[in-house]
Every structure is written in C-alpha cells, then in structure tokens.
Amino acid sequence: MTGRQKAYYGIRGAAVLVFLLAALVMPSGVAAGLAAGGAGVVGLLTCIAVNAGGPGERAGAVEQGVRYERTRAPQGDWPPYPEDKVVEGEIVTDPEGRPE
C-alpha cells in the first residue's frame, strides 16, 4: 500500500469515526450536527481529490493519447488523392481500376 493510499484510508476512516461518534455518542445538538456535517464534507472531499491530476490520472492520459494516435487517420494531405479525383466520396478510376 502506498503512502497516498494510507493517507486516503486514514482520512476516510477518521471521517467515518467522527461521524459515528457524533451520531451515537455526542449529545444531540448543534455540536453533534456540525461534527457529523464536517465529517461528511471531509469524506466527500477525499473522494473528489483522489485522482484529480494525480500520477495515475496523468499516466492513464498518456496511455490513452498513445492509443488515440495509433487509431486516428494520418494527418496532412489526406486523403492522398488530388481533389479532382474524388467525386462524392468515391475515387474516380480509369477502366483498369487505377486512379486516373
């Protein structure tokens, strides 16, 4: 387990513990409500910040970019036929089947 995962689970565990203490142990009132609400906000923020801009997200973006470059059409003069040889998406050919 990496340090990042330990921190994530530690913060989430502390938020759950505070929430449970506020709900079950603290006397009802404003203090318990604020503690439970604060724990909930902390729990939500850890979910949002888990992967935003982290190394895993950047590595996934690089891998996705490599796959995209492999599958997209070549850039530049494309299609590689002169414009006057393409009519409504079909290449004009001579009787032998070669582009004119």
N, C-alpha and C positions, 0 to 999 in steps of 0.2 A: 504494500500500500504506500503510495507516495505521500509526501508531506501535504500536498494540495488536498488529497482525499481525506487525510487525517483532519485537516483544518475544517473541511466541509462537514464531515460527520460530527466533529466536535461542536461546531456552531449549531448544527441542526439538533443534535442531542441536547445541548443546553437550552435551546428554544423550546423543545418539547418538555424538558424538565420544568422550566419556568412556567409554561402553560399549565401543566398538570398541577404544580404547586398552587398557582393562582386559582385554579378551578376547584381543587379538592381540599387544600389546607388553609389558605388565607381566608379570613372572614370576608363575606360578601361586602362589596362596596366599590368605591372609586379606585382604590389602590389595586384591588384584585383585577378589576376591569382593565386598568391601564397596563398592568403586568401581562395579562393574557393577550391584550391587543398588541403590545410591544413585541412579545414573543412571536406572535403570528406574523407581524411585519418582518421581523428578523428572518423567520423561516422562509417567507416569500422572497426576500432579497437574496438569500443564498441560492435559491432556485434560479433567479434571473441572472446572477453573476457567475454561475458555474462555468459556463463555456463562452461567454461573450468576449471574444478577442483572445482567448487563451491559446496555448500552443496546440492543443488538439484541434481547435477550430481552424487555425491557420494551416496546419498540416492537411486537414481534410480539404481545404480550399485549394491547396496546391495540387493535390491528387485529382480533384475534380477538374481543375484547369488543364492538367495533362490529358485527361480523358477527352475533354472537350476539343482540344487541339487535334487529337487523333481522329475524331469523327466529323469535324466540320469540313466543308468544301475548301479546296485550295483557294488562297486569296490571290488577288492580282487579276490578270487577264482571264476571266472566267465567264462564260465558257470559252475554251480556247479556239473558238471558231470566229471568223470575221462576222460582224453583224449582218452583212448582206447574205450570208449563207444560212441564217436561222430565220425561218418563217413560221410564226405562231408556235414556237417551241420545238419545231422539227427542223432537223438539219437537211438542207437541200442537197441531194446527192446526184451524181451522174448515173447513167444507165447501169454501170458496173457496180454501183453501191458505194463509191468513194465520194467524199465531199468534193464538190466542184471547186 
